[in-house]
């Protein structure tokens, strides 16, 4: 897919290991957009610099700057991309379908991911004094609960197809796939989630997902 002329008007602030940036990379790929990539090294604290916080006060990754306006939060970025580049759509056509896809996405983005991101882990470690083993157990617990909810929903839903909703990827899959990678880093046993593993396999048959993987980024370490 050739890059849209819109790409020249965009900057995407990203970090290879960020699962939220993984989401926006997938969405950009699905839309055929190739903006300028600006790499922000989270472990070196570059997200906390005055220059970055000037347009993204949360100091989080990712951010998208378009026509000089900055958008933070991965889901806000993805839905913005879906509005300005309608094809292929990242949400189902019907209101109930859109609500369902958002429900699945929000389980990841609002319930699982915030409890395991780097700044939360760092706070649990220091100043609260939890060990690395305790942090791993914490991550496994919350990821496991969230993935079980998604597995239960998709296994019982008539609208489940090759992906979480139908046979084309939606916002739900864009959020799910990076979280599966986080689950593996937390050493979570994924065998209780056969439908999620099947959806993940289908996703990685698409270059939009494989090209967005952390290991395939120019800033990967």
Secondary structure by P-SEA (a helix, b strand, c coil): cccccccccbbbbbbcccaaaaaaaaaaaaaccccbbbbbbccccccccccccccccccccbbbbccccccccaaaaaaaaaaaccccccccccaaaaaaaaaaaaaaaccccccccaaaaaaaaacccccaaaaaaaaaaaaaaaaaaaaaaaaaccccccccccccccaaaaaaaaaaaaaaaacccccccaaaaaaaaaaaccaaaaaaccccccccc
